[in-house]
Amino acid sequence: MSDKLKLYEERMKRLNNAVELKANDRVPIFALVDNWALFYSNSKLKDAKNDIEVDYAAYSKALTDFKFDASAFPAVTWPLRFSESLGGGIYTSHGEMETIQIATGQSEIMPASDYDKLIADPKGYILNTIIPKKHKIFQEGTTEEKFERFANSVGEFLKFVQGRTMLFERYKNEHGLPIVNAVPPMQPADLILDYLRDFKGTMSDIRRCPDKMAEACMALMKLNIINTYAVMPTPLYDRYINIFMHLPPFLKPKDFEKVYWPTFKAYVETFAAQGYKFMILFEKNYEHLYDYLQELPKGCILGMFEEDDLRKAKKALGKNICIGGGMRTNDLAFKTPQQCVDIAKGLIDDLAPGGGYVFSTDKILASMNDAKPECLRAVTDFVYEYGVYK
């Protein structure tokens, strides 16, 4: 076995030990690096999306110049060429900063009166009603022309997937760095929020027809499970099912219990029982939902928390969830390297004892202003040395 592969196995064991709440040699350091890599390497998004070598050069520099044990992403995270080939979507890459952005107000394309159609045949409804309504390539021309454009779009998507698969192997063999993100399924209520009803419509549905929305979520969850198996038929020791949670921070506990929790819990339990692991991004604040999260399966979840007080999170959830995050991007952007190191020391002192902690940033590094390189280097160097279990 090569030195790089030995390093890969060592890093992966360290991360798995943390997630499984086992004894460890030191605290793993995890990279939540996205478009920040392009700014760090003086690259452009428009070049990275068109040339996988530019993409890889930028991200591999950002991921290997610092003492990371693993990363969530190998390159630009969204298939922009695929979206553009469809005639647009909710993600865009416009603007002077050249970051991937969400075009708000573009997703309320399903009327609330269509919930019964979605429940009856979620796959058919999305394919035959939503996609033609959403994407321009289906809205003009002959059937043959539409098919040709769609075939081109499928080709772009397959190229993106194949490219990411290749990058996983390059990071493994060239850098010994695990990229653990796999199968990012959209949770049903988040899919309704992001693609069908938008924020205003979704919140209205939670008030006016929560039973219909909950039923639709259950129908979509069954499709979600099928899709997950199609891409990842068996659990892998170096790939985690990646879940981004968008809606829960805006829900009262009783609404969360009604429309989100049943499908989310069932999905996680289904795959946890078979040995799958998860990396879940708990976006914004989840303190009001800790009573529910305490019921999730033990020893299989890396929970990356954005705005929660991680000391409270570990006290409430540390018996079943590995807590990740803590280093605020605002501190990395505006404080000195020594101030950042002092913050990192407090995180290690308070969160590392007993295991079950992964050091990372509180948010994904997306823009140029999310971290000063000298501050990120200072904290990763420090945690690498200081976060050792004795």
C-alpha atoms as one frame of an Amber mdcrd trajectory, in Angstrom:
protein
   0.000   0.000   0.000   1.344   3.429  -0.967   1.999   6.144   1.592  -0.955
   8.146   0.241  -3.331   5.219   0.643  -2.051   4.597   4.180  -2.693   8.261
   4.968  -6.179   7.943   3.466  -7.016   4.946   5.665  -5.607   6.675   8.753
  -7.692   9.786   8.148 -10.822   7.833   7.384 -10.434   5.741  10.531 -10.042
   8.933  12.566 -13.219  10.424  11.123 -15.218   7.199  11.507 -14.074   6.851
  15.116 -15.391  10.338  15.844 -18.728   9.647  14.160 -19.063   6.309  15.968
 -18.293   8.087  19.278 -15.224   5.901  19.856 -11.792   6.625  21.324  -9.505
   8.452  18.908  -5.923   9.595  18.427  -6.855  13.243  17.807  -9.728  15.490
  16.805 -10.420  15.243  13.051 -10.227  18.484  11.057 -12.944  18.682   8.432
 -13.115  20.975   5.392 -16.367  22.687   4.460 -14.763  24.448   1.514 -16.719
  25.442  -1.573 -16.302  28.509  -3.830 -13.776  29.999  -1.394 -11.287  27.647
  -3.045 -11.613  29.576  -6.297 -10.735  32.889  -4.653  -7.879  31.304  -2.716
  -6.326  29.964  -5.928  -7.148  33.050  -8.055  -9.434  30.985 -10.298 -12.800
  31.840 -11.845 -16.060  29.949 -11.518 -16.735  30.359 -15.234 -13.462  28.531
 -15.961 -13.914  25.863 -13.283 -17.388  24.885 -14.468 -16.082  24.391 -18.013
 -12.771  22.659 -17.263 -12.502  19.948 -14.618  -8.725  20.407 -14.431  -9.164
  24.057 -13.423 -11.799  22.941 -10.936  -9.536  20.277  -9.430  -6.465  22.506
  -9.323  -8.331  25.176  -7.365 -10.031  22.893  -4.853  -7.105  20.523  -4.353
  -4.883  23.498  -3.489  -7.400  24.784  -0.935  -7.896  21.325   0.571  -4.231
  20.334   0.815  -2.572  23.620   1.783  -4.245  23.207   5.181  -4.160  20.269
   7.607  -7.562  18.811   6.762  -8.323  15.142   7.456 -11.319  15.011   5.112
 -13.579  17.188   3.025 -17.227  17.341   2.091 -16.685  18.465  -1.506 -14.047
  17.770  -4.184 -14.886  20.693  -6.468 -17.699  23.081  -7.467 -20.729  21.571
  -5.796 -23.534  22.219  -8.257 -23.729  20.997 -11.918 -24.071  24.495 -13.373
 -23.618  23.399 -16.977 -26.474  20.935 -16.493 -28.729  23.641 -15.014 -27.838
  26.046 -17.807 -28.527  23.417 -20.454 -32.050  23.010 -19.041 -32.699  26.690
 -19.464 -32.030  27.678 -15.876 -33.090  26.704 -12.378 -32.921  28.077  -8.853
 -29.107  28.168  -8.887 -27.200  30.805 -10.826 -23.577  31.858 -11.151 -24.079
  35.485 -12.072 -22.695  38.542 -10.332 -19.317  40.089  -9.825 -18.390  37.715
  -7.003 -18.928  34.683  -9.249 -20.385  32.481  -6.547 -23.241  30.017  -6.862
 -26.375  31.802  -5.735 -30.034  30.925  -5.291 -32.433  32.934  -7.415 -35.169
  33.547  -4.857 -38.815  33.668  -5.826 -38.304  31.206  -8.679 -39.657  28.035
  -7.099 -43.368  28.521  -6.483 -44.386  26.585  -9.568 -46.760  24.046  -8.028
 -50.168  25.350  -6.907 -51.372  24.100  -3.539 -54.335  22.522  -5.326 -51.942
  20.023  -6.942 -50.961  18.232  -3.735 -53.267  15.324  -4.550 -51.557  14.860
  -7.920 -48.132  14.906  -6.269 -49.262  12.394  -3.639 -50.793  10.026  -6.204
 -47.725   9.867  -8.459 -44.747  11.919  -7.235 -42.352  10.742  -9.935 -44.841
  11.176 -12.761 -46.027  14.560 -11.526 -42.492  15.936 -11.275 -41.453  14.553
 -14.678 -44.578  15.441 -16.613 -45.783  18.623 -14.935 -43.050  20.351 -12.935
 -40.012  19.855 -15.151 -41.720  21.074 -18.364 -43.077  24.077 -16.465 -39.737
  24.838 -14.848 -37.230  24.538 -17.699 -37.204  26.509 -20.916 -35.953  23.702
 -23.156 -39.362  21.999 -22.873 -41.401  25.098 -23.602 -40.816  25.610 -27.316
 -39.966  23.684 -30.480 -40.953  20.303 -31.830 -40.928  17.089 -29.834 -37.731
  16.070 -31.610 -36.045  19.345 -30.715 -37.078  19.048 -27.089 -35.769  15.485
 -26.939 -32.444  16.528 -28.467 -32.023  19.339 -25.944 -32.962  17.020 -23.080
 -30.469  14.391 -24.269 -27.785  17.067 -24.232 -28.747  17.982 -20.663 -28.578
  14.354 -19.539 -25.113  14.180 -21.086 -24.020  17.223 -19.101 -25.292  15.689
 -15.876 -23.580  12.353 -16.510 -20.349  14.173 -17.309 -20.613  15.997 -13.978
 -21.226  12.760 -12.026 -18.418  10.906 -13.804 -16.068  13.813 -13.190 -16.788
  13.814  -9.461 -16.261  10.069  -9.271 -12.876  10.530 -10.922 -11.982  13.346
  -8.513 -12.744  11.170  -5.476 -10.091   8.743  -6.710  -7.578  11.482  -7.496
  -7.850  12.933  -4.004  -7.427   9.443  -2.567  -4.426   8.437  -4.656  -2.669
  11.796  -5.038  -3.314  13.351  -1.622  -4.610  10.623   0.697  -7.613  12.864
   1.377 -11.117  11.385   1.819 -14.025  13.209   0.167 -16.944  11.758   2.090
 -19.965  13.456   0.520 -22.221  10.997  -1.291 -25.813  10.781  -2.489 -27.116
  14.185  -1.384 -30.838  13.399  -1.285 -33.242  16.282  -0.838 -35.484  15.652
   2.151 -39.137  15.764   1.031 -40.174  18.950   2.828 -36.999  20.664   1.637
 -37.739  19.594  -1.927 -41.192  21.157  -1.639 -39.607  24.317  -0.233 -36.760
  24.626  -2.746 -38.361  23.395  -5.957 -42.148  23.353  -5.769 -43.680  25.924
  -3.420 -40.902  28.366  -2.399 -40.777  29.808   1.134 -44.006  31.781   1.066
 -46.057  28.929  -0.374 -44.524  26.312   1.928 -45.188  28.298   5.088 -48.738
  28.930   3.922 -49.253  25.191   3.360 -48.003  24.391   6.858 -50.740  26.628
   8.239 -53.561  25.777   5.840 -53.065  22.170   4.724 -50.415  20.482   6.919
 -51.976  17.033   6.479 -51.669  17.255   2.693 -48.088  18.421   2.922 -47.211
  15.634   5.367 -48.811  13.065   3.053 -46.882  14.454   0.089 -43.651  14.247
   2.085 -44.284  10.579   2.810 -44.918   9.848  -0.870 -41.706  11.666  -1.820
 -39.737   9.882   0.905 -40.456   6.487  -0.662 -39.093   7.797  -3.957 -36.093
   9.226  -2.114 -35.221   5.837  -0.631 -35.398   4.185  -4.049 -33.133   6.858
  -5.534 -30.601   6.508  -2.724 -30.302   2.759  -3.264 -29.914   3.322  -7.004
 -26.832   5.441  -6.472 -25.407   3.792  -3.344 -26.721   0.211  -3.100 -24.601
  -0.697  -0.057 -22.958   1.294   2.744 -19.367   2.429   2.190 -16.895   3.135
   4.981 -15.628   6.284   3.245 -18.881   7.818   1.965 -21.550   9.504   4.049
 -25.093  10.232   2.915 -25.102  14.008   2.861 -28.280  15.805   3.972 -28.792
  19.561   3.886 -31.719  20.645   6.077 -33.316  23.912   4.998 -36.843  24.146
   6.420 -36.641  23.054  10.104 -35.092  26.264  11.542 -38.232  28.129  10.466
 -40.670  25.634  12.012 -42.256  25.547  15.426 -41.718  22.165  17.126 -45.339
  21.100  16.570 -45.075  21.911  12.840 -41.703  20.150  12.583 -43.283  17.069
  14.190 -46.150  17.170  11.707 -44.556  17.810   8.311 -40.788  17.131   8.588
 -39.884  14.749  11.384 -41.779  11.587  10.282 -40.059  11.298   6.898 -36.667
  12.533   8.069 -36.583  10.084  10.984 -37.801   7.199   8.825 -35.190   7.934
   6.145 -32.290   8.078   8.602 -33.423   4.989  10.511 -33.868   2.999   7.288
 -30.276   3.479   6.217 -28.669   3.596   9.676 -30.018   0.110  10.353 -28.007
  -1.146   7.377 -24.718   0.489   8.366 -24.823   3.733   6.386 -23.352   6.908
   7.879 -24.581  10.475   7.441 -23.190  13.964   7.289 -26.098  16.261   8.123
 -25.810  20.021   7.800 -28.083  21.543  10.431 -28.345  24.973   8.859 -29.090
  27.963  11.119 -30.229  27.034  14.667 -31.763  23.760  15.929 -31.845  24.223
  19.687 -35.651  24.266  19.703 -35.663  20.791  18.122 -33.120  18.947  20.294
 -35.812  16.795  21.913 -36.480  15.235  18.506 -32.850  14.920  17.418 -32.070
  12.951  20.592 -34.109  10.105  19.071 -31.874   9.693  16.016 -29.741   6.532
  15.753 -26.496   6.482  17.710 -22.995   6.476  16.264 -23.705   7.080  12.586
 -24.240  10.843  12.197 -21.766  13.681  11.793 -23.895  16.713  12.601 -22.466
  19.972  11.262 -24.113  22.830  13.148 -24.139  26.425  11.923 -25.519  28.768
  14.584 -26.022  26.506  17.601 -23.955  26.850  20.757 -21.940  23.651  20.299
 -21.394  23.284  24.017 -25.158  23.058  24.494 -25.469  20.849  21.416 -22.937
  18.342  22.683 -24.542  18.229  26.121 -27.959  17.576  24.597 -27.031  15.415
  21.606 -23.511  14.096  22.181 -24.704  10.669  23.308 -25.942   9.844  19.810
 -24.577  12.455  17.351 -20.977  13.454  16.625 -20.895  17.268  16.857 -19.073
  19.160  14.101 -18.208  22.791  13.452 -17.552  25.611  15.914 -15.047  27.869
  14.120 -17.079  30.871  13.030 -16.409  32.205   9.549 -16.867  35.738  10.894
 -13.954  35.166  13.237 -11.792  33.728  10.461 -12.619  36.771   8.358 -12.234
  39.589  10.872 -10.067  38.478  13.793  -6.317  37.990  13.985  -4.700  34.545
  13.660  -3.906  34.496  17.391  -7.465  35.445  18.325  -8.713  32.598  16.112
  -6.289  30.162  17.731  -7.559  31.192  21.166 -11.125  30.450  20.024 -10.065
  27.094  18.575  -8.360  26.198  21.880 -11.603  26.854  23.744 -13.502  24.631
  21.327 -11.043  21.754  21.752 -10.934  22.140  25.534 -14.714  22.111  25.849
 -15.839  19.774  23.055 -13.060  17.228  22.465 -13.092  15.379  25.830 -14.805
  12.024  25.468 -14.607  12.079  21.664 -17.490  12.704  19.324 -16.257  16.077
  18.060 -14.997  17.128  14.617 -13.363  20.533  14.247 -14.638  22.558  11.303
 -16.082  25.907  10.326 -19.633  26.787  11.283 -20.614  27.416   7.666 -19.502
  26.365   4.208 -16.720  28.623   2.932 -18.370  30.087  -0.148 -17.193  33.646
  -0.718 -13.843  35.404  -0.637 -14.763  37.069   2.664 -15.550  33.867   4.564
 -11.995  33.326   5.842  -8.545  34.869   5.709  -6.092  32.139   4.637  -3.653
  33.043   7.417  -6.386  32.565  10.029  -7.544  29.249   8.577  -3.943  28.039
   8.475  -3.331  29.128  12.051  -6.324  27.238  13.470  -5.819  24.052  11.436
  -2.111  23.941  12.370  -3.016  24.512  16.007  -5.775  21.883  16.196  -3.532
  19.362  14.417  -1.018  19.661  17.238  -3.215  20.496  20.222  -6.234  18.279
  19.567  -4.405  15.065  20.499  -6.021  12.594  22.910  -3.616  11.518  25.643
